Amino acid sequence: RNSRARDNQYGVGAFNIVNMEALQAVLSAAAKKNSPVIVGLSRGAISYTEKVYLKHLMRAGLEMYPHLPICYHLDHGDSFESCKLAIDLGMSSVMIDASHHSYEENIAITKKVVEYAHARGVSVEAELGTLGGIEEDVTGTVCLTAPTRTLTYLL
């Protein structure tokens, strides 16, 4: 929803980071271009990082670049708990990927994440189908979303 990017016809870069140096590099480059940026963190990166350090690294980026629109985003959270942790750490966006569950369970988990996130001003991206391959420790086969299912998923 970045109207500046849309109005000026450019994309907003999203970069998954794994350490402090990567965060510094991404934010420094975005600041040089005066560009909004999405900083992604995977469940794997979060799992081996001491949570208090991570929380303060994110805060440090916001403090160092107060003029810069920075979105901290959980990439492919696989459960309500992983999304809750990310939100509680201060991320402004989460992606719930419950596509490894049944369609009905996926909807129930996504709804729970949306309720928790939206009550805290956090945006949510959700995965309905799968493209196949491996994302973190979840392996999926190709199961593209049927367009007719998207309306029930959104409602």
C-alpha positions in Angstrom: 0.0 0.0 0.0 2.8 2.4 -0.7 1.2 5.2 -2.7 4.6 7.0 -3.2 5.9 3.9 -4.9 2.8 3.5 -7.0 2.6 7.2 -7.9 6.3 7.2 -8.9 6.1 3.8 -10.6 8.7 1.9 -8.7 8.8 -1.3 -6.6 9.7 -1.6 -3.0 12.6 -3.9 -2.4 12.2 -6.8 0.0 15.3 -8.3 1.4 15.6 -11.3 3.8 18.3 -10.8 6.3 20.1 -13.2 8.6 22.3 -10.9 10.8 23.0 -7.4 11.9 25.4 -6.6 9.1 22.8 -7.5 6.5 20.3 -5.3 8.2 22.8 -2.4 8.3 23.5 -2.9 4.6 19.9 -3.0 3.5 18.8 0.0 5.6 21.9 2.0 4.5 21.2 1.3 0.8 17.5 2.2 1.3 18.4 5.4 3.0 20.8 6.4 0.2 18.0 6.0 -2.3 15.4 7.5 0.2 13.3 4.4 -0.6 10.9 2.5 1.5 12.1 -1.0 2.3 10.8 -4.4 3.4 13.2 -6.3 5.7 12.2 -9.9 5.8 13.1 -12.4 8.5 12.5 -16.1 8.1 11.5 -18.5 11.0 14.9 -20.0 10.7 16.7 -16.7 11.2 14.4 -15.9 14.1 15.0 -19.3 15.7 18.7 -18.9 16.1 18.7 -15.3 17.1 18.4 -14.2 20.7 15.0 -12.5 20.7 15.9 -9.5 22.8 18.8 -8.7 20.4 16.5 -9.0 17.4 13.8 -6.7 18.9 16.4 -4.0 19.6 18.1 -4.4 16.2 14.7 -3.6 14.6 14.2 -0.7 16.9 17.7 0.6 16.2 16.9 0.6 12.4 13.8 2.6 13.0 15.7 5.1 15.3 18.6 5.5 12.9 16.3 6.1 9.9 13.1 7.8 11.3 12.3 9.3 7.9 12.4 6.0 6.1 9.4 3.7 5.8 10.7 0.4 7.1 8.5 -2.7 7.2 9.8 -5.6 9.2 8.2 -8.8 7.8 8.0 -12.4 9.0 8.5 -14.5 5.8 6.5 -17.7 5.8 5.4 -18.1 9.4 4.0 -21.6 9.6 1.8 -21.3 12.7 -0.1 -18.9 14.9 2.7 -19.1 17.4 5.4 -18.1 14.9 3.4 -15.1 13.8 2.5 -14.1 17.3 6.2 -14.1 18.3 7.1 -11.9 15.3 4.3 -9.5 16.1 5.3 -9.4 19.8 8.9 -8.6 18.7 7.7 -5.6 16.8 7.3 -6.7 13.2 4.9 -4.7 11.2 3.9 -7.4 8.8 3.6 -11.2 8.9 3.0 -13.9 6.3 1.1 -16.9 7.6 1.8 -20.0 5.5 -0.6 -22.7 6.8 -0.9 -24.2 3.3 0.6 -27.5 4.6 -2.7 -27.9 6.6 -6.1 -28.7 5.2 -8.0 -25.9 3.5 -10.4 -25.5 6.5 -7.5 -25.6 9.0 -5.6 -23.1 6.9 -8.5 -20.7 7.1 -8.9 -21.1 10.8 -5.2 -20.5 11.5 -5.1 -17.5 9.1 -8.2 -16.0 10.8 -6.6 -16.3 14.2 -3.4 -14.6 13.0 -5.4 -11.8 11.3 -7.4 -11.1 14.4 -4.3 -11.0 16.6 -2.3 -8.9 14.1 -4.9 -6.4 13.1 -5.7 -5.7 16.8 -2.0 -4.6 17.0 -1.9 -2.7 13.7 0.1 -5.4 11.9 -0.6 -6.4 8.3 -1.0 -10.0 7.2 -0.2 -11.9 4.0 -1.6 -15.4 3.7 -0.7 -18.5 1.6 -3.7 -20.4 0.2 -2.0 -22.7 -2.3 1.6 -23.9 -2.7 4.1 -23.5 -5.5 6.0 -26.6 -4.6 9.5 -27.0 -3.3 10.8 -26.3 0.2 10.3 -23.2 2.4 12.2 -23.6 5.6 11.2 -27.1 6.8 7.9 -27.3 5.0 7.9 -29.3 1.7 5.0 -28.9 -0.7 3.8 -30.1 -4.0 2.4 -27.8 -6.6 -1.2 -26.9 -5.6 -2.1 -23.7 -7.2 -5.0 -21.7 -5.8 -8.3 -22.1 -7.6 -9.6 -18.6 -8.2 -13.1 -19.6 -7.0 -11.7 -20.4 -3.6 -10.1 -17.0 -3.0 -13.4 -15.3 -2.1 -14.2 -17.8 0.6 -10.6 -17.6 1.9 -10.9 -13.8 2.1 -14.3 -13.8 3.8 
